[in-house]
Amino acid sequence: MNKKMLDILACPICKHHPLEEFDINVKDELVHEGVLFCAECSRYFPITEEIPIMLPDELRDKKQDIEFLEKYAKSLPEKIVKNGNPWHL
């Protein structure tokens, strides 16, 4: 995901803008791995392989999200890992 996308992305649930970004793997202004976080509703949206996964709760894959959190737990803030919606560790 290009960092310029932050200027236009909003939470698909509550429409809050801007979203917070937490980078895990960035090269040349491209976020390869990371998370977008909505401070309004505490939802997080993983960025994997440069693609932000911004689906509503009912379409999200719980197993995939939990695996992502477990993999990057040490790189992400506690508000995402321990308290993020729709699920957390």
Residue, then its C-alpha position, 0 to 999 in steps of 0.5 A: m500500500n502506498k502511504k499516500m492512500l492514508d489521505i483517502l482511506a476511512c474506516p468501512i464500519c464507522k467512516h472515521h478518517p484519518l486512520e492510524e498506520f503502524d508499519i511492520n515492513v516498509k520499503d520506498e514508501l510502500v507498506h508491505e506489512g502493517v496495520l491500519f487502526c481506527a481510533e473511533c471504533s478500535r478496529y484494525f485492518p491488516i496490510t498484507e503483501e501491500i494490500p489493506i484488508m478492509l472488510p466488514d466484521e462478518l466477512r473477515d476471516k477470524k483464523q487469518d486475523i488471529e494468526f496475523l496478530e500472533k505473528y506481529a504481536k511484538s511489533l504492534p501496539e497493545k491497543i491492537v493486540k489486546n483490545g482491537n476489534p473485531w477480535h484480539l489476543 
